[in-house]
Amino acid sequence: MSPPEADPIVARAVPADERIPYDLAAAALNVSRRTVERMISDGRLDRDMAATDATTVARVTRRSLVAILGERRDTEAQAARDAAVVSAASNAAAGLDVGRLVADLVEARATAAQLEERCRILEAGEDASRSRDDLLVALVGGSWRERRRARKDAIAALITDRPAS
């Protein structure tokens, strides 16, 4: 029986471990290139052995980089869970009333809705005053045809209770 790498179909399905330059690995880990070198010397990252001569760019293996990123993600998620538990415990120890917090939240949302409604009313009034200002400018300035058209539009707006265009 031949090894799986000898079979061309299996060889395409099993990707070879990619080589990642130190600079890209440092950017992915959000550390310096020197830190990547320290991680290699500590054995946390695997150096690509195909890139050992001085003429090529130093590289690490993709598999080891993904493993480090996975560890970090798990560690950060665990730290976030621990922080949530600690903050919940400290809130309970401080005697915070959850019902009072919910009531404050509902009151804040109601106040925000009232303020949004006031803003809408003010914007509508501003639009109406802007259209009146535009009408006054049209009635005073421009050629005699423009002034005549503005007078007709103003009269039509008064009759139909629509804003003048």
C-alpha positions as CSV (number, residue, x, y, z in Angstrom):
1,M,0.0,0.0,0.0
2,S,1.4,3.4,-1.0
3,P,1.6,6.3,1.4
4,P,-1.2,9.0,1.1
5,E,1.3,11.5,-0.2
6,A,2.0,9.3,-3.2
7,D,-1.6,9.3,-4.3
8,P,-2.2,12.5,-6.4
9,I,-5.8,12.9,-5.3
10,V,-5.0,12.7,-1.6
11,A,-1.9,14.9,-2.1
12,R,-4.2,17.7,-3.4
13,A,-6.7,17.2,-0.5
14,V,-4.0,17.3,2.2
15,P,-2.3,20.7,1.9
16,A,1.4,21.0,2.6
17,D,2.3,23.2,5.6
18,E,2.7,26.7,4.3
19,R,5.7,28.8,5.2
20,I,4.9,32.2,6.7
21,P,7.6,35.0,6.8
22,Y,8.6,36.3,10.3
23,D,7.2,39.7,9.5
24,L,3.7,38.4,8.6
25,A,3.7,36.1,11.7
26,A,4.6,39.1,13.8
27,A,1.8,41.1,12.3
28,A,-0.7,38.3,12.8
29,L,0.4,37.9,16.5
30,N,0.6,41.6,17.0
31,V,4.1,41.3,18.3
32,S,7.6,42.3,17.1
33,R,9.8,40.2,14.8
34,R,12.2,39.8,17.8
35,T,9.3,38.3,19.8
36,V,8.6,35.8,17.0
37,E,12.3,34.8,17.2
38,R,12.0,34.4,21.0
39,M,8.9,32.2,20.5
40,I,10.9,30.0,18.1
41,S,13.8,29.7,20.5
42,D,11.3,28.8,23.3
43,G,9.7,26.2,21.1
44,R,6.3,27.8,20.9
45,L,6.6,28.3,17.1
46,D,8.2,26.0,14.6
47,R,10.8,27.4,12.2
48,D,10.5,26.3,8.6
49,M,13.6,24.1,8.1
50,A,13.6,24.6,4.3
51,A,14.5,28.3,4.9
52,T,17.7,27.8,6.8
53,D,20.3,29.4,4.5
54,A,21.2,33.1,4.8
55,T,19.8,34.0,1.3
56,T,16.2,33.2,2.0
57,V,13.6,34.9,4.2
58,A,13.2,33.3,7.6
59,R,9.8,31.7,7.9
60,V,7.7,29.8,10.4
61,T,5.2,27.0,9.7
62,R,1.6,27.9,9.3
63,R,0.4,25.1,11.6
64,S,2.4,26.4,14.6
65,L,1.2,30.0,13.9
66,V,-2.4,28.8,13.8
67,A,-1.9,26.9,17.1
68,I,-0.6,30.0,18.8
69,L,-3.5,32.1,17.5
70,G,-5.9,29.5,18.8
71,E,-4.3,29.4,22.2
72,R,-4.6,33.2,22.4
73,R,-8.2,33.2,21.4
74,D,-9.0,30.6,24.0
75,T,-7.1,32.4,26.6
76,E,-8.8,35.7,25.8
77,A,-12.2,34.1,25.8
78,Q,-11.5,32.5,29.2
79,A,-10.2,35.9,30.6
80,A,-13.4,37.6,29.3
81,R,-15.6,34.9,31.0
82,D,-13.6,35.3,34.2
83,A,-13.9,39.0,34.2
84,A,-17.7,38.7,33.7
85,V,-18.0,36.4,36.6
86,V,-15.8,38.7,38.8
87,S,-17.8,41.8,37.8
88,A,-21.1,40.0,38.5
89,A,-19.9,38.8,41.9
90,S,-18.6,42.3,42.7
91,N,-22.0,43.8,41.6
92,A,-23.8,41.4,43.8
93,A,-21.4,42.1,46.7
94,A,-22.0,45.8,46.2
95,G,-25.7,45.3,46.7
96,L,-26.8,46.7,43.3
97,D,-30.5,46.2,42.7
98,V,-31.0,44.7,39.3
99,G,-34.6,45.9,39.2
100,R,-33.5,49.5,39.8
101,L,-30.9,49.2,37.0
102,V,-33.6,47.9,34.6
103,A,-35.9,50.8,35.6
104,D,-33.1,53.3,35.0
105,L,-32.5,51.7,31.6
106,V,-36.2,52.0,30.7
107,E,-36.4,55.6,31.8
108,A,-33.3,56.5,29.8
109,R,-34.8,54.9,26.7
110,A,-38.0,56.8,27.2
111,T,-36.1,60.1,27.6
112,A,-34.1,59.3,24.4
113,A,-37.4,58.7,22.5
114,Q,-38.8,62.0,23.7
115,L,-35.6,63.8,22.7
116,E,-35.7,62.2,19.3
117,E,-39.3,63.3,18.8
118,R,-38.3,66.9,19.8
119,C,-35.5,66.8,17.2
120,R,-37.9,65.7,14.5
121,I,-40.3,68.5,15.3
122,L,-37.5,71.1,15.3
123,E,-36.2,69.7,11.9
124,A,-39.7,70.0,10.4
125,G,-40.0,73.6,11.6
126,E,-36.5,74.3,10.2
127,D,-37.5,72.9,6.8
128,A,-40.7,75.1,6.8
129,S,-38.7,78.2,7.7
130,R,-36.1,77.4,5.0
131,S,-38.9,77.1,2.4
132,R,-40.3,80.5,3.5
133,D,-36.9,82.0,3.2
134,D,-36.5,80.6,-0.3
135,L,-39.9,82.0,-1.2
136,L,-38.9,85.5,0.0
137,V,-35.7,85.4,-1.9
138,A,-37.6,84.3,-5.1
139,L,-40.2,87.1,-4.6
140,V,-37.5,89.7,-4.2
141,G,-34.8,88.6,-6.6
142,G,-34.5,87.3,-10.0
143,S,-36.1,88.3,-13.3
144,W,-39.7,89.4,-13.7
145,R,-40.6,85.9,-14.8
146,E,-39.0,84.3,-11.8
147,R,-40.8,86.8,-9.5
148,R,-44.1,86.1,-11.3
149,R,-43.7,82.3,-10.9
150,A,-42.8,82.8,-7.2
151,R,-46.0,84.8,-6.7
152,K,-48.1,82.2,-8.4
153,D,-46.5,79.4,-6.3
154,A,-47.1,81.4,-3.1
155,I,-50.7,81.9,-3.9
156,A,-51.2,78.3,-4.8
157,A,-49.5,77.2,-1.6
158,L,-51.8,79.5,0.5
159,I,-54.9,78.1,-1.3
160,T,-53.9,74.4,-1.1
161,D,-52.0,74.5,2.3
162,R,-49.0,73.0,0.7
163,P,-45.4,74.4,0.9
164,A,-44.3,76.6,-2.0
165,S,-41.8,75.0,-4.2
